[in-house]
Each structure stands twice: as C-alpha cells, then as structure tokens.
Amino acid sequence: ENTDGVFLTSITGSIKDAADAALQEGVLPNDPRGDFSEVSLHNMPGANTWPIVAISYIYMRADQMTNGEAGALLKAFVQYVLSEEGQELLTKYNFEGIPDDVLAVSMSAVDYLELPEGVSQWSFESADSTQPGAGQLDYVISGKRRSFDEYAIGELESEKADVETVTALETQVSSLEQRLSTVDGGSTIVLHGSGTTNPSKFYWEIMSLFEAQAKPTVKMTYRAVGSSTGQLEFMGEDQGFEPYADFGSGDIPITSENYQKLQDEGITSLHVPFSLGAMSFFHHVPGAPAEGLRLTGCVLADIFNRVITTWDDSAIMDLNPDLSVPAGQPILVYHRVFGSSTTAGITAYLRGACPDKWPAEQVGSTIEWAEGTFEAQGSGGMSTAISSNEYAIGYIDAGHGHDDGLSEVVLENTDGVFLTSITGSIKDAADAALQEGVLPNDPRGDFSEVSLHNMPGANTWPIVAISYIYMRADQMTNGEAGALLKAFVQYVLSEEGQELLTKYNFEGIPDDVLAVSMSAVDYLELPEGVSQWSFESADSTQPGAGQLDYVISGKRRSFDEYAIGELESEKADAVVVVALDAKVAENSAEVTALWADLGALTTSVDDLEATVAALAESTNVPTCDCDDDNSKSAKRLARTALVLAIVAFVLAILCILLLALLFCKVGKLFAVPQGNRDAEVCLPNIKPNTQSQADLDRQNGDHL
C-alpha cells in the first residue's frame, strides 16, 4: 500500500513518479557538493507511486590532484555512467535511469573534479559513429573495439542462454586484466589494430586466446571501423605517415596511389592475404518465392540507381513469377557509408555484370548513391536496417547476413547460373584468379589490381573478397609489439587459425596464396635482442619449454574462454534437441495421417467385399454337386472364384506395402539422425532437384 492508499507492486507502480515528486518537493540538492543526508524517495505522494525507492550514488572526492591518470579515468567512467548509453544499460539489470533534472546535477559533479595539469583526458567513440584517425588515438573509449568475451557473452545472451551461467561468466570477464604475471618489471606488451568489420570476431577470439595463453601480460585490441578507415590509420598520412595502429586490415588492397606514397616515404608495406569471404545482397520481402528471390546484375543496377523503385516492376516479376507483393510496393534501398570494402565488392560486381547500367565511376569503396537510398553504418547497421524494414534490400558480407537470419538474393554469376553464396563456391573464384595470374607472388608488391569478383565458372560465386592484414616491414621502433605482431600473423596463417575462420563463415586461402602470405613474416625487421614468440599446441606438450615466458600455449586457458566454450556446446546440444523434437512431431503427424489412410482403406475393403458378395449372389452360383453334369454352372463357379482370387491378391499387396510404410515411419520416431540423408526417408523422392536440373538443362542449352 502506498502513501495514497493504493495497493500495487514495484512492477505495477512507478519509481520515476517518486523521483518527480521528490524534485517537486525540493528533497534533492541542486549541487553535488551539498549535504544529501536528508534525501529520501520513500513514501512520496502519487496514486501510482511506488513507496520504497532507492537512489544509487557514486561518491567521489573533488581533489584528484594526486591521482594523476586514475583521476582522469574516474572522470571518464562517471561520464559513461551518466551518458545515454550508460543510463540505457541500467534497464538490463532492472534499474531505471535518473530524471533529466537530477542528471544535470550529477553531470555538474564532473566539472568539480580537480585534475593535475597535463593529465590525459578521455573521449568516446560510439559503436555507431566512426571517428577516422581520432578514434584510434590512445585515450579513446571506442565502441568499435570489443573483447571476444564480451562479444560471445552477448551472442549467448541473445540466444537466451542460461541466465545464471551467463551472469557468473560476466563476473570473470575482467580476470585477464587482473593477472599478476609480468614482464620487464611489470610492463605490458600492447598491440593495436583497426580496419574491416568482416573478420572482427575472428580477430577478437584470437586476441582473447593470446591474452589467456601468453605467460607475460599482453593487451591486444582490434577496432572494427571498415577497410578504408583501416587503410587511412595504417598509412597515417595526416600525421607525417606515422601509423595510428600497429597493423591495419581490409577486404580491399591498398590503392596504387597510396602504395606509391608509402614507397616514396621509404616505407615497405606488406599485404598478407589470410581469408576468403563472400559478399552478397540480402532482402526482407515477405512474399518472396520459396526457392528464393532471383535478381540479375542489371536488375540490381536499376534498383540501386532508383530506376526500378517498386517490387512489382515487370523486370523483377519476369524473373520471379511467384513473387507476391502489394501493387506499387516501394523498394527501400540501403547502402553503406564511409569507405566500405563491401561497397567496393558489390559495385565491382555490378560493373562487371551490367556495364551499360553501372558506369566505372560508380565502382569503389565510397561512391555517390542515387537520391532516395538510405544510409547504414557498418555491417551491424546494414543487418539491422534490412531486418527491421519490410521490403528493404541491401548488401553485407554473406557470413554476417546468414548469421543474422537474413534472406539472400539468388544471384546470377558470370556464367549465367543463378545461385547463392551457400550453393556457389568462393574457392572456385580463388582458383580461377590463380590460374589467371591475378595475385602477385611477393607480399611487398602492388596488390591494387587484385580482384576475385566476376571470376568464370558455372559454380563460382561472383562477389568474393580477400581479407588482408596490412603491416610495415620496418618494426625496428616497435620493440616487443613488433614481435607480438609477428606471432599474431603466424597464428592467423597457421592450420589452427585457418580452421578457426570457418567458425565465422569464412574460408582459408589456397596453399599457393598461403605461401605468399607466410613469406611476409620473413620480411619483418625486428630490433636485435627482441624476444621471439613460439607456440605450444593444445594437443602436444613441450615439457619445460612450454613454460618459458614467450610461449603461446594451448595448455593455458582463461575461465572465460572455457565457460564460453561450454555454453556454446550447450547451445549446440539444445539446437540438436529442438531439431529432433521437430522431426518427431513431423513423423508423428505422418503416422497419424497413415493410420487415417489405413482406416479409409479398411472401409473401402469392406465396401468391396460387399460388392463381391452381391456379385456372387447375382450369379446364382449353385452348390457344387460332383454328380451334376451342368457345364454352364461349373463355368460360372470358376469365373467367380477367379474374380475373388484376383481381388484378394491385389488387396494383400496393397496392405503389405501400406503396413511396411507405416512400420518404417514409426521406426523413424526412435531413430537418431546420423547425417545420412538417404536413411531419413521411407520412400525415395525420385523427382530431380528443380534448381540442379534447371542448371543442367541450361548448361546443355536445352531449356525445358
């Protein structure tokens, strides 16, 4: 019961009303330096006001003169807590942010902090707003950086993983930062990178592994800001070619112009190809055909140029006669902003597929888009835009799109075959590029002309990106960081690293390309005496040697990494159980239908028996009398017996087949799938796959 005599709970009541009432009554001081001892939000008036409301405080001393950098970090921490993002985060833990008037008082507390002169001030880069160059500076809290632990926990939470387990896991996230192992009297070896968003999760996982498996303290970060920003920060042209980060990464090679600029400055840049990934178009069209929405390069060019503006346009309907959309339904076209390797990939595809409608000036990582299109920032922003808006279309790396459950456009490749990034092959594109000599055989060379888009082949996916690490050969001034970069690249190119790519829907590079990439490691120039890292795999113990300082050991694990693996395993098991439940339900329905069919057949048999009996009676067959010499009666008796025998034989065959099918289906309810498709069906489907047959007919030039 609250002050107004109304009975409610903390869910039905309002705690914000208590804060508003306290403000109206002047309970809260308007100066954070004041005496807050009398502040209470309990028993505030209001029909819907919850009567027991607490305010949580941070207590700070204004004088931070002796705290140095810690004082500046405290200031940044409080600023984040009071920010829109911080206040929103409170709701995750069932708290509410403070009203604006109280927030103003709290923010003024930051202004009263006294920091020593010259101390570094922190700034912020949000997850949805890139600050090229500035975001990679030292004292920036960037939403573009993530730890693998934080990413994985977020994924598991989104899948509604066990809440208690996730909460326990969150308490362990900071453990890596608190390890007491030291090197060089307590210093930390730091490595920073920035660039493409596509392999960011892959990088974060490797960095998490290194931080857990290295004996010395290492700190590694990767800021996912897009390929063009990654190149900009790798070059550092705006600060005298001093790089912002230790390495860059992108899904496009450095342009010939920028490559030459580095050469002119005496800088040897290294391209390290390490993965292949498909890019594709995705849509959100509710009435798309079951076999997928087919679009050619020319139709896509018209859509993105706003020549085609509705989904029922004849050019789209001709390719998709089963498409069901409202008349005149507008197409919402989304494109990336800033420099995007995905933009470079899809524009190169459109240029190659339909040069008459997509001119050369519309190819690149940043282009001028037609009026009436919409912006999306980053892969995450594009995915959200497509999934949140019906009748939208956009483009994204295929792995990201499929992970987020988006519907992929069935695309026409160079050979005129319609396929998706799942049914097509990106390895075929790499093989074709190698045969045509597209890739340089020296990592120090000019890679600007490298492209795996629109490669020939009936099964070749037409938009394929190579992801690169950009390094400078000269690591003489980077000390331990240069050696750590070398180890990082070695792991990315290792068998284990290449295998890890598949977890994120990428593919490793062919052996011939891998050899070129590995040679880049040999061109790294490290200062004399710097410690070289080595590796101890999880399944091969190196007694003694594995415990030395500069060893990345698979025998070491953080609890975070272990617990995340357990949760992922549990999630995988849950998916299998759900699939089995669905299979059981499906088979149960089929068995029920079969029992119904059997009942109907039984009724039909009864009707047939009655008909036969009536037929027999109508023939007036006499009782067999061996002494009766009437030949006509004997013939009628023989004919009737023959009819009955044939009917009985046919019915017996039908019953045997039906019962066999029934027992097969019932047996499937208790069978565990073993991955054998043929073993999962009782009656083989002899109808050819429509898509495969159509492709075969097309290749033979015989259109049905």
N, C-alpha and C positions, 0 to 999 in steps of 0.2 A: 504494500500500500504506500503510495507516495504522499507528498505533502497535501495535495488536493483531494486525497481520499480515493484515488483511482488505483485499482489493482492491476498490476502489469508485471512483465518480466523485463530483463535487460535487453531482450530481443524486440519485444513489442514497444518498449519505451525508448526515449531519445536521450542520449547523453550530450548531444550537441545543444539541446534545449537548456540543459543545466549550465553549460558554458555561456550561452547567450544571456541567461538570467543573471549569472554572476557578473558579466560585463555591465549589464544594465544597472545593477545594484552597487557597482564600484568595488566589488570584492577584490579584484585583481589590480595590483600596482601597475602603473604605466611606465615604470623604469626598472630594468632588470637589476639595478644596484640597490633597490629598495628592500624593505622588510616584508617577506612573503609569509611570515609565521601565521597570520590570521586567514590566509587563503584557504577556503573550503568550498567545494562544489556539492557538498552533501545537502539534501533536503531543500533544494532550490524549488521555487514555485513553478507551476505549469501542469496542465491536465495530462500531458504526455511525457512529463519529465521524469527520467529515472533518478531515484533519490540518493544513490551511492555512487558518486563519480570521482575518480582519482585523476590528478594531473601528474604526469611523469616529468621530472626535471633533469637537466644536466647541470651540475654545479661546476663552475669554473672560477679561477682567480683571474682578475683583470691583468695583474702583473705577470707577464710571461717573458720578462727580460732575461731571465737566467735559463730559460728552457730552450732557447735557440730554435732549431728546426722543428723540435717537437711542438712548440707553441704554434708554429705556422700550420703544422699538420692537424693540431687540435682545431684550429680555426676552420680549416677545410672540412673536417669531419662534421662540425656543427652546421656549417653551411649546407652540406649534403642532407643532413637530417631534416633541416628546415625547408629544403627545396621541394618543388612539386613532386619530383621522383621519390624523394625520401618520405614525404607525407603519404604518397600513394602506397609505398611499401608497407606502411603500418597496417593497412587493411588485410594484408596477407596473414598477419598474426592477431587478427580480431581486435585491433585498436583503431581509433579514429584520429585524424589529424586535428590540429587546433584551429579555431576560427581565425579569420584574417586579422582581426584587431589584436588578438593575442600573438599571432605570428609576427606582426610588426614589432611588438615589444621584444620578442625573442630575437629577431634579426638585429635589433639595435644592440644586443649584447655583444655581437661580433665586433661592432665598431668600438667597443670599450676595451678590447684586448690590446695590451701594450706589448708590441714585439720589438726585438732589438733591430737596430738599423742594419740594412743589408741582408736580412734573412729572406730566403726564397719564398715567394707567395705562390700558392697552388691555384690552378684554374681547372676548368672542367670542359670535356668534350663529350657531348651526349651520344648515345648509341645511334640516334637517327639524324645526326648532323655532323658531317665530316669537316674538320679544320685542316686542310692540307698543310704539311710542314709544321704548323703551330701545334697540332695535336700530338706530334712525335717528340716534342720538347720534354725535358726532364720532369718538370713539376706540373704534370697534367694528369688528372684522373680521367682516363678515357674509357667511355662505354664501348669503344671499338676493340678494347682488349678484354679477353676473358681467360680464366683458367679452365682447364679441361674439367676439373672437379665441379666448378660452378655450372658449366655447360651441361655436363652429364646429369647432375642433380636436377637441373631444370627440365631436361628431357624426361627423366623418370617421374618427376612430379606431374608433368603434363600428361603422362600415361597413367596417372592415378596409382603410382606405386605405393607400397605400404608406408603410411604416413609416419609411423613410429620409427621405422628403419631410416627413412629419409631424414627425419629430424635428428636422429643420432648421428647420421653421416655428416650433416651440416656442422655439427659441433667439432668435427675433425678436420674441416676444410683448412683451417689455419695452421695445422700441425707442421706442414712443410716449412712455413716461415719461422717456426719456433725451434727448429732443430739446432742443436748446440754444436754440431760438427763445424769446424772452421779450417781455414787455410790461410797461410801467410799472416798469422797473428790475428785472425778474426775477420778478414776481408771476404767479400762475396764476389764470385765471378759472375758477371752480368752479361747477358746477350739479348739484344732487342732487334725485332724485325717488323716490317709493315708491308702491306700490299693486298693482293687479291683476297676476296672473301671466300672464294670457292673451296680451297683446301684448308680453311682456317681451323676447322675442328680437328683435322688430321695433325696440323702443327701443334695445336693446344695439347693433344694427347701425348705426342712425343715429348714436348716440353715438360709436361707433368711427370712422365716416366723418367726423364733425365734428372729432374729435381729430387725425385724419390730414390733413384738408383745410383746417384753420384755420392761419393763419400764426402768430398768438400762441399761447402754450401754454394749452390748455383741458383741464380734467379734468371728465368728466361720469359720473355713476353713476345706476343705477336699481336699487332694491331690491324684488324681487318678493315681496310679503308678503300679497297678497289685497286686494280692494276695500275692505273695512271698515277694515282697518288703514291703508290708504292715505288714507281719509277722516279717520280719527282723527288721523293725523300731519299732514294738511293743516290741520285745524282747530286743533290744539294747545290744546284746551280745558283740559287738565290743567296747562298752564303759561302761563295767562293769555292764551290764544288766540295765542301765539307759535308759528308752524308749526315742525315738526321738519325739513321739507324745503322746497325751493324750489317744488315742484309735487307734486300728487298725481294719481293715476289710478285709474279704476274702471270696472266694467261695469254699475254701478248709479248713479242720480243721488243727490245729497245729499238726505237726507230733509227734509221740510218743517220739522220741528222744528229740525234743525241749521242749515238755511238761515236760519231766523228768528233763531237765536242769533248767527250771523255778522252779520246785518243789525243786530241790537241793539247789537253791538260796533262798528258803523260800518264793517264790512268788506264790501266788494263782491266777492262770489265770482263766478267765470266758469266756466260749463260749456262745454267745447269738444268736441263730438262729432267723432270722426275715423274710426271704423271700425264695420263691422257684422260680427258673428260668430255662428255657430250654436252652440247648446248641445244636447247630446243624451245619451241613455242608451246605455251600452255594456255588453257582457256577455262571458262566457267559458264558453259552453255547448258542449261538444264535439259533441253530437248535434243542433245546430240545423239547421233546414231549409236547403237550398241557396239558396233565394230569400230567406232572412233570417228572423229571429225577430220575429213580429208581436206587438205589445202595444198595448192601448188605454190611455188615461189612467186609466180606472177600475181596470183590472187592475194597472197600475203603482202606483196609490194603495194598493191592497190589499197589494202586495208590500212597499212601503216602510213600511207601517203594520204589517207582520207578520201580516196577516190571511191572506194566501197565503204559505205557508212552504216549499212543495216545488214542483219544476219540473214534476211530473206532475199538478198541480192541474187540474181539469176546465176552469176558466176559461182557462188557458193552452193546454191541449190543443185546446179548441174552435177557437181562433184558429190553431193550428199542428198540424194532424193528422199531419204528417210528422215532428214532433219526436220524437227517440229519446233518452230519458234513463232511468236506473235508477229503479225504483219507489221512491217516497218520498225522492228525492234533494233534500236541503235547499238552499235558496237562500241564498247569502251576500250580504247587502246591505251596501254601503259608502256612507258619506256623508262630506261634507267637515266639517272642524272650523273654529273661529273664524268670522269673517264672510266669506262667500263669495258673490260675485255669481252664480256658477253655481248655488249653492243657491237664491238668490233667483229665478233664472230657471226652474229646474225646478219649484219649489214653486208659482210663479205659473201655470205650465202645468197642473200637476195640479189646482190650484184651478179654473181655467177649464174644464178638460176634464171634471172629475168633482167638482163642488162638494158633492155629497151625501157623498162619502167623504173629501174633503180640505178641512177647515174653514179659515176665514180666518186663525185663529191659527197655522196651520201654514204660513204664507207669510212669507218673509223671508230675509235673508242668514244668520241664525242662528236655528234653531228647536230644539224639543225632539223628539228622534227616539225611535222606539219601541225598547223593550228587544229585544236580540237582533240589533241592527245593529252595524256596525263602523265605526271612525273611519279616515279617510285625510286626511293633511295636504297641502294644495296639489294642483295639477294633476298634478305628478310623482308624488306619493304615491298619488293615486287611480289613475293609469295603472298603476303598479306593483302595486297591490292587485288590480286586475282581471286583469292579465296573469299574475300569479303564482298565482292561485287559481281552479281549475276550478269552474264553476257559480256564479261571482260575477257581480254586477250593480252598476253604479254610474253616475255621471254626470260629465261633463267637457266642456270646450269641444270642439267637433267636430274642429277642426283638429288639436288635440293628440292626440285619440283616433285619428284616421286616420294621423297621422304615426307613432304608436307601434304601428300594426298591429292595433288593437282591432276587434272586431266590433260594428257599430252595430245597435241595435234599430230595426226598421221601425215607425215611429210613426204614429198616427192624428192627422191635423190637424183643424182646426175644421170643415172641410167633409166630414169622414168619409173622407178619402183616406189610404191608407197609403203612406208614403214615408220616405226617409232624408234627411239633410242634404245629400247629394250629388244625389239626384234632385229634391229640393224646391228652392225659391228663397227666399233671405233678402231679396233686393232687393224681391220682391213684398210682403214684410212692411213694409218701409220705405215703399214707395209707398202701401200701404193706410193706414199711420199718418199720412202727409202728407195724404191725402185726408180723413181723419177729424179733422185738426187736433190731433193728439196732441202734437206738438212745438212748444214756444214759438219765437217768431221773434226773441228777444233773449237773448243768452248770459248776461245778468245776471239773468234771470228764475228762477222756481222750476220746476225740472225734475222734482220729486218724483213727479209723476203720469205721467211718460213711461214707456211700456212698449210693446214691439213683440211681446209674446207673444200667441199665440192670435189673430192677425190673420186676416181672412177671405181666401178664395181657394183654388181647387182645388189649385194647385201651391205654395201658401205653406207654408214651413217654420214650425212653430208656436212654437219657442223661439229667439228672436233677441235678441241683446244689442247695445246700443250701447256702445262704449268711449269714455270721456271723459278729457280732461285737465282737472284742477281747478287754476285759477290765481286769485290775488288781483289785482285791478285795480291796487292800490297797490304799485308796485315802487320807490318813491322811496328806500327804505333799502337796496335790494339792489344798487345800482350796476351794475357790469358784468354781474353774474349775471342781472339783470332783462333786459338787452339780449340776453344769450345765450339766455334762456328764450324771448324773442320770436322769435328766429331759429329755435330748435328747433321751435316750434309752426308757424311759417311753412313749414318744410321738411316736417313731418308732413302738412300740408294741401296741399302742392304736388302737382302732377301726378306728379312722381317719387316722392314719399313715398306717395301713394295707390296707385301702381302696386306699390311695394315690399310693401304689405300682402298682395298675392296670393301672395307667396312663402311666407307663413306661414298660408295658408288663411283669410284674412280678406278682406272686400270693402270697398272705399272707400264713402263716403257719397254719396247722391244730390246733385245740384247745388244743390237748394234748401236742403238741410241744410248743405252746404259753405259757402254764402253766410253763414249764421248763424254758423258756426264762424269764418270769416275775420273777421267783424266783431268777434270777441272780441279779436283782436290790436290793433284800433284803440282799445280801451278800456284797454289797458295804460298806466299812468302812469309814465314813466321820468324820472329826475333830469336836469336841464338839463346839457348837455355830455357826456352818456354816449355812447360810440361805438355807432353803429348798424351792424349786420352786413348784408352784401349777399351775392349768390351769383353764381358763375361756373359755368355748367354744363359737363359733360364734353365736349359737342359744340359749344360756342360760346366761342371765345377772346375775352377782353377785354384787348387789349394795354395794358400799363401798369396799368390799373385793377385787373386781376385779381391783381396782385402787391401791392396795398396790404394793410395789416395786417388789417382787419376784413372779410375776404372768405373765405367758404366756397367753395373752388374745387374743382370736379370734376376739374381738371387735376392736382391733387395726390393722391397715393395713398401709403399705407404699404405696405411689403413684405408685411406680414401680410395686409392686405386683398387684395392682388394674388395672393399664394400661395394663400389660401383659395379665391379665385375659380377659380384654375387647378385645384385639387383637386376642387372641385365640378363643374367641367366634365369632368374625367377620370371622376369618378364617374358623371355623366350618360351619358358615352360608354360606360362599362362596362355600365350598365343596358341601353342600346340593343343592345349586342353580345349580352348574355345573352338579351334578348328575341328577337333574330334567331336565335340558336342554338336556342332553344326552338321557334321557328317552323320552322326547317329540320328539326329532329328530328320535329316533328309531321307535316310534309309527307312526310318520308321514310317514316314509318310508314304514311301513307295510300297512298303509291305502292307500297310493299311489299304492302299489302293488295289494291291494284288488280291487281298482277301475279298474285297468288294467284287473284283472281276471274277473270282472263283465262285462267289455266290451267284452272280449273274449267269455264269456258265452252267452251274448246277440247275438253276431254274430252266435254262434252255434245254438241258438234257432231259429234264422231267417232261417238258413240253414235247420234245422229240419222241420220247418213249410213248407218250400218249398217242401221238400221231401214228407211230408204227403199230401200236395196238389196234387203233381204229382201222388202219390199212389191212392188218391181218384179218380183222373181223369181217371187213367188206369183201374179202376174197372168198369167204365161206369155206375155208380150208377144212376138209373132213378129218376126223381122227384116222391116223394111219391104220389101215387094215391090210395086213400082209396077204390076206386072201382076196382083197379087192383088186380086180384086174383093170380098174378105170385109169387109163393113161393120162387123161386130162387132169384129173385130181392130183396125180403124182407130180405133174409138171408145175401146177400151181404151188404145191407144197415146196418144191425145190426152189422156185423163184423167191418165195417169201423168206426161206432160210438164207438164201444168198444175200438178199437186201439187209436182213438183220445182221448178218456176219460183217458186211462192209461197214454199216453204221457203227457197230461195236468197235471195229478196228480203228476207225477214224477217231472216235471218242477216246479210245485208250491212248492213242498217240498224243492227242491234244492235252489230256490230263497229265501224262508223263512230263511233257515239256513245261506245262504250267507249274507243276509241283517242283520240278528241278529249278526253275527260275525263282520260285518262292523260297526254297531252302537256301539258294545262293544268296539272296538278298538278306535273309535272316542271319546267315553266317557272317555277312559283312558287318553287322552290328557289333560283333565281338572281335573283329579283326583290327589290328594296329597297322596303319599305313606304313609301308616300307619304302615309299618313293617310287614304286613300280606302277606306272600309270595303267598298264595292261591288266594288272592284277586287281584293279579297283572297280572293274566293270564286269557285269554278268553276261551282257550281250554286247559284243563289239560293235562300235559305230563305224560302219563301212563307208559312211559319207565322207568324201575328202574334205580337208580343211579349205574353206572358201578362199581365204587370203592366199594360202600356198598355191592352190590350184589356179587362181587368177594370175598370180605372179608367173607360174609355169607357162600358162597359156600366152601371156604377154611376151615372155621371152621367146617362145616358139613362133610368135607372130600370128597365132591362131586365136583371135578374140571370139569368145563364145557369145 
